[in-house]
């Protein structure tokens, strides 16, 4: 039986270090038995010969624009069973004008108030047995960007964070938003994690473990 095929697509705004951050996960994919292809262009999404054989797409592409044929190829791949996984802006702040992409992912970055802040991530007790978060938490404390994301009801939210009321802030009560979620889309699966601004963030043991598990959860299973 041939290995499953993983496609890592990285680029866009360089502030999220798409090369170094995705490089962290390449050894894990190899150990898990994937043949890995790394692309620094979105053009691969429009290549039907590649996308029909992909079992997993790991994307780190902050902002930028995606062309219609590229979006079409990505959408079809996920709907036909390929997994889509990513973290932070590489998934949640990609292609701000592409609502089709946001529809697949189920969430979109809208703010990170006060930039680098001390905050907590809470694993939802009722989802604590999910394979992505099992044995993690129940609370993770960290100092980095605290993403404020807007999501839809089809996300299976595994962990959240709460934006407290702050002096001068326009919101007037605490706002709890998703941090980690999974979702099914067509025959495919999607995994998203809002943490991951830097390599250092992704080396936090709990964060790295959740992302590695989430990537593998999203991948198409041929068994």
PEFENBEL-V927040 format. One record per backbone hydrogen bond with DSSP energy under -0.5 kcal/mol. NH is the residue of the N-H (numbers start at 0). CO is the residue of the C=O. If there is no record, write none. Layout:
NH:CO, NH:CO
This chain:
3:32, 5:3, 5:34, 6:55, 7:5, 7:36, 8:6, 8:57, 9:7, 9:38, 10:59, 12:61, 15:12, 16:13, 20:16, 21:17, 22:18, 23:19, 23:20, 24:21, 25:21, 25:22, 26:22, 28:24, 29:25, 30:26, 31:27, 32:29, 33:28, 34:3, 35:33, 36:5, 38:7, 43:40, 44:41, 45:42, 46:43, 47:45, 49:46, 50:46, 51:47, 52:49, 53:50, 54:4, 55:4, 56:82, 57:6, 58:56, 58:84, 59:8, 60:89, 61:10, 62:92, 70:66, 71:67, 72:68, 73:69, 74:70, 75:71, 76:72, 77:73, 78:74, 79:75, 80:77, 81:76, 82:54, 83:188, 84:56, 85:190, 87:192, 89:86, 90:86, 90:87, 91:87, 92:88, 93:90, 94:62, 97:94, 98:96, 100:97, 101:97, 102:98, 103:99, 104:100, 105:101, 107:149, 108:91, 109:147, 110:147, 114:111, 116:114, 116:143, 118:141, 120:139, 121:159, 122:120, 122:137, 123:157, 126:123, 127:124, 129:126, 132:129, 133:129, 135:132, 139:120, 141:118, 143:116, 143:141, 145:114, 146:144, 147:110, 148:146, 149:107, 151:105, 154:151, 155:181, 156:154, 157:179, 158:179, 159:121, 160:176, 162:160, 162:174, 163:161, 168:165, 174:162, 175:173, 176:160, 176:174, 178:158, 179:158, 180:191, 181:155, 182:189, 184:187, 186:78, 187:184, 188:217, 189:182, 190:83, 191:180, 192:85, 193:178, 201:197, 202:198, 202:199, 203:200, 207:203, 208:204, 209:205, 210:206, 211:207, 212:208, 213:209, 214:210, 215:211, 216:212, 217:213, 218:214, 219:54, 221:219
